[in-house]
């Protein structure tokens, strides 16, 4: 290949070593090798492990009636579960009820507490996002409320469209799943 010009020249500053040009075909081999290495490393990543979730769910059993404590008169039971979704899986959902932090939930965690009946403000946020989600609830006496915290659809994408690279929307939402009297 006399007369061909190198695509890239690496200069090594040493008295014993000459500079070695890297021609285009060698550079393409290096790029292909790096891409292959990246694909091998990323092949260990997964977004969801459905088979593990199914096995774990199958092993769960419902609590016996003796384990369930009755709700004290004039009080409410609030049960908040975090979904197993992969989005925001490395971030704990911070739960505040009437301004008091009561829980930090990882994926699949559940919090349960007894509160006074009446107007309640449930706020969900996390340390890494500026937004928060607020659910106002008028809790009735002797009632149990089952709620689920899950990633809010579209919260991750809003930052891409603003050009700032960061979302200003709340990452989580709280949904009322069931009411038991």
GILIN-V588488 format. One record per pair of residues at least 12 apart in sequence whose C-alpha atoms are under 10 Angstrom apart, sorted by the first residue. I is the first residue (numbers start at 1). GAP is how many residues later the second one is. D is the distance in Angstrom with one decimal. If there is no record, write none. Layout:
i->I gap->GAP d->D
i->I gap->GAP d->D
This chain:
i->1 gap->22 d->9.9
i->4 gap->19 d->8.4
i->4 gap->20 d->9.9
i->5 gap->16 d->8.8
i->5 gap->17 d->9.5
i->5 gap->18 d->7.4
i->5 gap->19 d->9.0
i->6 gap->14 d->9.5
i->6 gap->15 d->5.7
i->6 gap->16 d->5.9
i->6 gap->17 d->4.5
i->6 gap->18 d->6.7
i->6 gap->19 d->9.7
i->6 gap->20 d->9.9
i->6 gap->21 d->9.8
i->7 gap->14 d->7.8
i->7 gap->15 d->6.4
i->7 gap->16 d->5.1
i->7 gap->17 d->5.1
i->7 gap->18 d->8.8
i->7 gap->19 d->9.3
i->7 gap->20 d->7.9
i->8 gap->12 d->9.4
i->8 gap->13 d->6.2
i->8 gap->14 d->5.3
i->8 gap->15 d->6.5
i->8 gap->16 d->7.5
i->8 gap->18 d->9.8
i->8 gap->19 d->8.0
i->9 gap->12 d->4.2
i->9 gap->13 d->5.7
i->9 gap->14 d->8.1
i->10 gap->12 d->7.1
i->46 gap->40 d->9.6
i->47 gap->38 d->9.2
i->47 gap->39 d->6.3
i->47 gap->40 d->8.6
i->47 gap->42 d->9.9
i->48 gap->36 d->9.2
i->48 gap->37 d->7.9
i->48 gap->38 d->6.4
i->48 gap->39 d->9.8
i->49 gap->37 d->9.4
i->53 gap->31 d->8.5
i->70 gap->72 d->8.9
i->70 gap->74 d->10.0
i->71 gap->43 d->7.6
i->71 gap->44 d->9.7
i->71 gap->70 d->9.1
i->71 gap->71 d->5.9
i->71 gap->72 d->7.5
i->71 gap->73 d->7.9
i->71 gap->110 d->9.7
i->72 gap->42 d->8.3
i->72 gap->43 d->9.5
i->72 gap->44 d->9.7
i->72 gap->69 d->9.1
i->72 gap->70 d->7.0
i->72 gap->71 d->9.8
i->73 gap->43 d->9.6
i->73 gap->44 d->9.7
i->73 gap->68 d->7.1
i->73 gap->69 d->6.0
i->73 gap->70 d->9.6
i->74 gap->41 d->9.0
i->74 gap->42 d->6.8
i->74 gap->43 d->6.3
i->74 gap->44 d->9.5
i->74 gap->66 d->8.3
i->74 gap->67 d->4.8
i->74 gap->68 d->5.9
i->74 gap->69 d->9.0
i->75 gap->39 d->6.6
i->75 gap->40 d->5.6
i->75 gap->41 d->4.7
i->75 gap->42 d->5.2
i->75 gap->43 d->9.0
i->75 gap->64 d->8.8
i->75 gap->65 d->8.0
i->75 gap->66 d->5.4
i->75 gap->67 d->5.6
i->75 gap->68 d->7.5
i->75 gap->69 d->9.2
i->76 gap->37 d->8.3
i->76 gap->38 d->5.6
i->76 gap->39 d->5.3
i->76 gap->40 d->6.1
i->76 gap->41 d->5.6
i->76 gap->42 d->8.9
i->76 gap->63 d->6.8
i->76 gap->64 d->7.0
i->76 gap->65 d->5.9
i->76 gap->66 d->5.4
i->76 gap->67 d->5.1
i->76 gap->68 d->5.8
i->76 gap->69 d->7.7
i->76 gap->105 d->9.6
i->77 gap->35 d->7.0
i->77 gap->36 d->5.7
i->77 gap->37 d->4.6
i->77 gap->38 d->6.4
i->77 gap->39 d->8.9
i->77 gap->40 d->9.1
i->77 gap->62 d->9.2
i->77 gap->64 d->9.4
i->77 gap->65 d->7.8
i->77 gap->66 d->6.4
i->77 gap->67 d->4.5
i->77 gap->68 d->6.2
i->77 gap->69 d->8.5
i->77 gap->102 d->10.0
i->77 gap->103 d->9.5
i->78 gap->19 d->9.9
i->78 gap->33 d->8.0
i->78 gap->34 d->5.7
i->78 gap->35 d->5.4
i->78 gap->36 d->6.3
i->78 gap->37 d->7.4
i->78 gap->61 d->9.3
i->78 gap->65 d->8.7
i->78 gap->66 d->6.0
i->78 gap->67 d->5.1
i->78 gap->68 d->6.4
i->78 gap->69 d->7.7
i->78 gap->101 d->9.8
i->79 gap->31 d->7.1
i->79 gap->32 d->5.7
i->79 gap->33 d->4.3
i->79 gap->34 d->6.6
i->79 gap->35 d->8.9
i->79 gap->65 d->7.4
i->79 gap->66 d->6.1
i->79 gap->67 d->4.9
i->79 gap->68 d->6.1
i->79 gap->69 d->8.4
i->79 gap->97 d->9.9
i->79 gap->98 d->10.0
i->79 gap->99 d->9.9
i->80 gap->15 d->8.9
i->80 gap->23 d->9.3
i->80 gap->25 d->9.0
i->80 gap->29 d->8.5
i->80 gap->30 d->5.6
i->80 gap->31 d->5.2
i->80 gap->32 d->6.3
i->80 gap->33 d->8.9
i->80 gap->65 d->8.3
i->80 gap->66 d->6.1
i->80 gap->67 d->4.7
i->80 gap->68 d->5.5
i->80 gap->69 d->6.9
i->80 gap->94 d->8.5
i->80 gap->95 d->9.3
i->80 gap->96 d->9.1
i->80 gap->97 d->9.5
i->81 gap->24 d->7.9
i->81 gap->25 d->9.4
i->81 gap->26 d->8.7
i->81 gap->27 d->6.8
i->81 gap->28 d->5.9
i->81 gap->29 d->4.2
i->81 gap->30 d->6.4
i->81 gap->31 d->8.6
i->81 gap->65 d->7.9
i->81 gap->66 d->6.3
i->81 gap->67 d->4.8
i->81 gap->68 d->6.1
i->81 gap->69 d->8.7
i->81 gap->93 d->9.4
i->81 gap->94 d->10.0
i->81 gap->96 d->9.9
i->82 gap->22 d->9.8
i->82 gap->23 d->6.4
i->82 gap->24 d->6.9
i->82 gap->25 d->5.6
i->82 gap->26 d->5.2
i->82 gap->27 d->5.6
i->82 gap->28 d->6.3
i->82 gap->29 d->8.8
i->82 gap->65 d->8.6
i->82 gap->66 d->5.6
i->82 gap->67 d->4.6
i->82 gap->68 d->6.0
i->82 gap->69 d->9.2
i->82 gap->90 d->9.7
i->82 gap->92 d->9.1
i->83 gap->22 d->9.7
i->83 gap->23 d->8.9
i->83 gap->24 d->6.0
i->83 gap->25 d->5.5
i->83 gap->26 d->8.0
i->83 gap->27 d->9.3
i->83 gap->65 d->6.6
i->83 gap->66 d->6.2
i->83 gap->67 d->5.3
i->83 gap->68 d->8.2
i->84 gap->22 d->8.9
i->84 gap->23 d->5.1
i->84 gap->24 d->5.2
i->84 gap->25 d->8.8
i->84 gap->65 d->9.7
i->84 gap->66 d->8.1
i->84 gap->67 d->9.7
i->85 gap->22 d->7.3
i->85 gap->23 d->8.7
i->85 gap->65 d->7.2
i->85 gap->66 d->7.4
i->86 gap->21 d->8.2
i->86 gap->64 d->9.8
i->86 gap->65 d->8.7
i->87 gap->20 d->9.7
i->87 gap->63 d->8.8
i->87 gap->64 d->6.4
i->87 gap->65 d->9.2
i->87 gap->66 d->9.6
i->87 gap->69 d->8.8
i->87 gap->84 d->9.2
i->87 gap->85 d->9.8
i->88 gap->18 d->9.5
i->88 gap->19 d->8.8
i->88 gap->38 d->9.7
i->88 gap->62 d->9.2
i->88 gap->63 d->6.9
i->88 gap->64 d->9.9
i->88 gap->68 d->9.2
i->88 gap->83 d->7.7
i->88 gap->84 d->8.7
i->89 gap->17 d->7.3
i->89 gap->18 d->6.1
i->89 gap->19 d->9.7
i->89 gap->62 d->9.1
i->90 gap->16 d->7.8
i->90 gap->17 d->8.3
i->91 gap->13 d->9.4
i->91 gap->14 d->8.6
i->91 gap->15 d->7.0
i->91 gap->16 d->8.6
i->91 gap->34 d->9.9
i->91 gap->35 d->7.0
i->91 gap->36 d->8.0
i->91 gap->37 d->7.8
i->91 gap->38 d->9.9
i->91 gap->80 d->9.8
i->92 gap->12 d->5.6
i->92 gap->13 d->5.2
i->92 gap->14 d->4.9
i->92 gap->15 d->7.7
i->92 gap->17 d->9.8
i->92 gap->33 d->8.7
i->92 gap->34 d->6.4
i->92 gap->35 d->8.1
i->92 gap->36 d->9.5
i->93 gap->12 d->5.0
i->93 gap->13 d->6.6
i->93 gap->14 d->8.6
i->93 gap->16 d->9.9
i->93 gap->30 d->9.9
i->93 gap->31 d->6.4
i->93 gap->32 d->5.9
i->93 gap->33 d->5.3
i->93 gap->34 d->8.5
i->93 gap->56 d->7.8
i->93 gap->57 d->8.9
i->93 gap->58 d->9.4
i->93 gap->78 d->8.9
i->93 gap->79 d->7.3
i->93 gap->80 d->9.6
i->94 gap->12 d->9.3
i->94 gap->29 d->8.1
i->94 gap->30 d->5.6
i->94 gap->31 d->5.3
i->94 gap->32 d->5.4
i->94 gap->33 d->7.9
i->94 gap->38 d->9.6
i->94 gap->55 d->10.0
i->94 gap->78 d->9.5
i->95 gap->16 d->9.3
i->95 gap->27 d->7.1
i->95 gap->28 d->5.9
i->95 gap->29 d->4.9
i->95 gap->30 d->7.0
i->95 gap->31 d->8.7
i->95 gap->38 d->9.9
i->95 gap->54 d->9.2
i->95 gap->79 d->9.7
i->96 gap->25 d->7.9
i->96 gap->26 d->5.8
i->96 gap->27 d->5.1
i->96 gap->28 d->6.5
i->96 gap->29 d->8.6
i->96 gap->38 d->9.4
i->97 gap->18 d->9.4
i->97 gap->23 d->6.8
i->97 gap->24 d->5.6
i->97 gap->25 d->4.7
i->97 gap->26 d->6.4
i->97 gap->27 d->9.0
i->97 gap->37 d->9.7
i->97 gap->38 d->9.7
i->97 gap->39 d->9.9
i->98 gap->21 d->8.8
i->98 gap->22 d->5.9
i->98 gap->23 d->5.0
i->98 gap->24 d->6.5
i->98 gap->25 d->8.0
i->98 gap->38 d->9.6
i->99 gap->21 d->9.6
i->99 gap->22 d->7.6
i->99 gap->23 d->8.1
i->99 gap->24 d->7.8
i->100 gap->21 d->9.9
i->100 gap->22 d->9.5
i->100 gap->23 d->9.4
i->101 gap->21 d->9.8
i->101 gap->22 d->9.0
i->101 gap->23 d->9.6
i->103 gap->21 d->9.8
i->104 gap->20 d->9.5
i->104 gap->21 d->9.6
i->104 gap->22 d->8.7
i->105 gap->21 d->9.9
i->105 gap->44 d->8.8
i->107 gap->42 d->9.4
i->107 gap->43 d->9.0
i->108 gap->41 d->9.7
i->109 gap->40 d->9.9
i->110 gap->37 d->9.7
i->110 gap->38 d->9.0
i->110 gap->39 d->9.6
i->111 gap->36 d->9.8
i->112 gap->32 d->9.9
i->112 gap->33 d->9.8
i->112 gap->34 d->9.2
i->113 gap->31 d->9.9
i->114 gap->30 d->9.1
i->115 gap->24 d->9.2
i->115 gap->26 d->9.8
i->116 gap->23 d->8.3
i->116 gap->24 d->9.1
i->116 gap->25 d->8.1
i->116 gap->26 d->9.7
i->117 gap->20 d->9.9
i->117 gap->21 d->7.7
i->117 gap->22 d->5.2
i->117 gap->23 d->5.6
i->117 gap->24 d->5.4
i->117 gap->25 d->8.1
i->117 gap->26 d->8.7
i->118 gap->19 d->8.0
i->118 gap->20 d->5.4
i->118 gap->21 d->4.9
i->118 gap->22 d->6.4
i->118 gap->23 d->7.9
i->119 gap->17 d->7.3
i->119 gap->18 d->5.8
i->119 gap->19 d->4.4
i->119 gap->20 d->6.1
i->119 gap->21 d->8.9
i->120 gap->15 d->8.2
i->120 gap->16 d->5.8
i->120 gap->17 d->5.1
i->120 gap->18 d->6.1
i->120 gap->19 d->6.8
i->121 gap->13 d->6.7
i->121 gap->14 d->5.9
i->121 gap->15 d->4.7
i->121 gap->16 d->6.3
i->121 gap->17 d->8.8
i->122 gap->12 d->5.6
i->122 gap->13 d->5.1
i->122 gap->14 d->6.4
i->122 gap->15 d->7.7
i->122 gap->52 d->8.1
i->123 gap->12 d->6.4
i->123 gap->13 d->8.7
i->123 gap->49 d->9.7
i->123 gap->50 d->8.8
i->123 gap->51 d->8.3
i->124 gap->25 d->8.0
i->124 gap->26 d->9.9
i->124 gap->46 d->8.2
i->124 gap->47 d->8.7
i->124 gap->48 d->6.5
i->124 gap->49 d->6.8
i->124 gap->50 d->7.2
i->125 gap->45 d->6.7
i->125 gap->46 d->6.9
i->125 gap->47 d->6.5
i->125 gap->48 d->8.5
i->126 gap->44 d->8.6
i->126 gap->45 d->7.6
i->126 gap->46 d->8.2
i->128 gap->43 d->9.2
i->129 gap->26 d->10.0
i->129 gap->37 d->8.3
i->129 gap->38 d->7.3
i->129 gap->39 d->7.1
i->129 gap->40 d->7.8
i->129 gap->41 d->7.0
i->129 gap->42 d->6.9
i->129 gap->43 d->9.8
i->130 gap->36 d->9.2
i->130 gap->37 d->7.9
i->130 gap->38 d->5.8
i->130 gap->39 d->7.2
i->130 gap->40 d->7.1
i->130 gap->41 d->8.8
i->131 gap->24 d->9.5
i->131 gap->36 d->8.2
i->131 gap->37 d->5.6
i->131 gap->38 d->4.9
i->131 gap->39 d->4.0
i->131 gap->40 d->7.0
i->131 gap->41 d->8.9
i->132 gap->36 d->9.2
i->132 gap->37 d->7.3
i->132 gap->38 d->4.5
i->132 gap->39 d->7.2
i->132 gap->40 d->7.4
i->132 gap->41 d->8.3
i->133 gap->19 d->9.2
i->133 gap->36 d->8.7
i->133 gap->37 d->5.7
i->133 gap->38 d->8.0
i->133 gap->39 d->6.6
i->133 gap->40 d->5.7
i->133 gap->41 d->7.3
i->134 gap->36 d->9.5
i->134 gap->38 d->9.9
i->134 gap->39 d->8.0
i->134 gap->40 d->7.8
i->135 gap->38 d->8.5
i->135 gap->39 d->6.8
i->135 gap->40 d->8.3
i->135 gap->41 d->9.2
i->137 gap->39 d->9.5
i->139 gap->40 d->10.0
i->140 gap->41 d->9.1
i->141 gap->40 d->8.7
i->142 gap->38 d->8.9
i->142 gap->39 d->6.4
i->143 gap->36 d->7.0
i->143 gap->37 d->5.7
i->143 gap->38 d->4.6
i->144 gap->34 d->8.2
i->144 gap->35 d->5.8
i->144 gap->36 d->5.0
i->144 gap->37 d->6.4
i->145 gap->31 d->7.2
i->145 gap->32 d->7.7
i->145 gap->33 d->6.0
i->145 gap->34 d->4.8
i->145 gap->35 d->6.5
i->145 gap->36 d->8.9
i->146 gap->29 d->8.7
i->146 gap->30 d->6.2
i->146 gap->31 d->5.4
i->146 gap->32 d->5.1
i->146 gap->33 d->6.3
i->146 gap->34 d->8.2
i->147 gap->27 d->6.6
i->147 gap->28 d->5.5
i->147 gap->29 d->4.5
i->147 gap->30 d->5.1
i->147 gap->31 d->7.0
i->147 gap->32 d->9.0
i->148 gap->24 d->10.0
i->148 gap->25 d->8.1
i->148 gap->26 d->5.6
i->148 gap->27 d->5.3
i->148 gap->28 d->6.6
i->148 gap->29 d->6.6
i->148 gap->30 d->9.6
i->149 gap->23 d->6.5
i->149 gap->24 d->5.6
i->149 gap->25 d->4.6
i->149 gap->26 d->6.6
i->149 gap->27 d->9.1
i->150 gap->21 d->8.6
i->150 gap->22 d->5.5
i->150 gap->23 d->5.6
i->150 gap->24 d->6.7
i->150 gap->25 d->8.1
i->151 gap->19 d->8.8
i->151 gap->20 d->5.8
i->151 gap->21 d->4.4
i->151 gap->22 d->6.2
i->151 gap->23 d->9.0
i->152 gap->17 d->8.8
i->152 gap->18 d->7.1
i->152 gap->19 d->5.5
i->152 gap->20 d->4.8
i->152 gap->21 d->5.4
i->152 gap->22 d->8.8
i->153 gap->17 d->9.8
i->153 gap->18 d->8.3
i->153 gap->19 d->8.6
i->153 gap->20 d->8.9
i->154 gap->13 d->9.5
i->154 gap->15 d->8.6
i->154 gap->16 d->9.6
i->154 gap->17 d->8.7
i->155 gap->12 d->6.6
i->155 gap->13 d->8.0
i->155 gap->14 d->5.5
i->155 gap->15 d->6.4
i->155 gap->16 d->5.5
i->155 gap->17 d->8.1
i->156 gap->12 d->9.2
i->156 gap->13 d->8.1
i->156 gap->14 d->9.1
i->156 gap->15 d->7.3
i->157 gap->12 d->9.5
